C-alpha cells in the first residue's frame, strides 16, 4: 500500500456482455446499478490510512506478529453468524520488532470489545492466525491498535525494514 492512501471498496466488473439466442444482452455493471437502486440498501466506504512513518511515530510498539490463541467471550461469538456484543482476546508472538520493548519470541495480548456493527473504519475481529504488522498504542493488554495482514502490507514492511529492527 502506498503512503497516505485512501482505502475503499467498490464493485468492479471486467466481464464481457454475454448473448444467448433470443435473450437480452446482460451487462454486469448495469445489473449492479439496478440492484443498488431497486434491491435494498447500498453502502460505500472510504477511509484514510496514514503512512507507516506516521503510524510508527504514534505507536508505543510496532511488530510483526502471529496470533497464538484467539478467544471470544461469549464463545458463540467465534461464529461469523453471531450478531451481538462480544470481547476478543488474542495472545500474539513477536516475529520482528521495529519499535518498543518486544523482541523475537516475546508475547503480548490484545483485548477488544465489539458491538457487532462493523461500520466503515471500525475495527473488525481477527478470525485467522495470519501474520500481521501491528501498530500498538497504550499499554498491554492493548485495546488500541491497528493491524494489517503482512501479505497486504509490502510498502509498510519495506518502510519499517529501512528504519531498522530492534
Secondary structure, DSSP 8 states (H G I E B T S, - for coil): --SSEEEEE--------B--TT---B-HHHHHHHHHHHSS----EEEEE--HHHHHHH-SEEEEEEEEEEEEESGGGGSTT--S-EEEEEEEEEEEEEESS--TT-EEEEEEEE-S---TT------S---EEEEEESSSSB-EEEEEEGGG-HHHHHHHHHH---
